[in-house]
Amino acid sequence: MNKQRDIASFPELFDGMEQFLDEQLLRLKQAGLWSATLAVSGGLVAAWLLERAA
């Protein structure tokens, strides 16, 4: 009894998987960009406030 345990055996289960992964990767990149933007702007504001306080 030879059982196939491969994606090719069940193509209907994986329809749209590539599109789903592409969308998730795009969202992850956008979240990273927003995080970096907020971190840089927050750091600049904190540096400016510290310089003013000194």
PEBEL-V534345 format. One record per backbone hydrogen bond with DSSP energy under -0.5 kcal/mol. CO is the residue of the C=O (numbers start at 1). NH is the residue of the N-H. E is the energy in kcal/mol with one decimal. If there is no record, write none. Layout:
BEGIN
co = [CO;CO]
nh = [NH;NH]
e = [E;E]
END
This chain:
BEGIN
co = [1;3;6;6;7;8;10;10;11;12;14;16;17;18;19;20;21;22;23;24;25;26;27;28;29;30;31;32;33;34;35;36;37;38;39;40;41;42;43;44;45;46;47;48;49;50]
nh = [3;5;9;10;10;11;13;14;14;15;17;20;21;22;23;24;25;26;27;28;29;30;31;32;33;34;35;36;37;38;39;40;41;42;43;44;45;46;47;48;49;50;51;52;53;54]
e = [-0.7;-0.5;-1.5;-0.6;-1.2;-0.6;-1.3;-0.6;-1.1;-0.6;-1.8;-2.4;-2.6;-2.3;-2.4;-2.3;-2.4;-2.2;-2.3;-2.3;-2.3;-2.3;-2.5;-2.1;-2.2;-2.5;-2.4;-2.5;-2.5;-2.7;-2.5;-2.5;-2.5;-2.7;-2.2;-2.3;-2.3;-2.5;-2.5;-2.3;-2.6;-2.5;-2.2;-2.2;-2.0;-1.3]
END
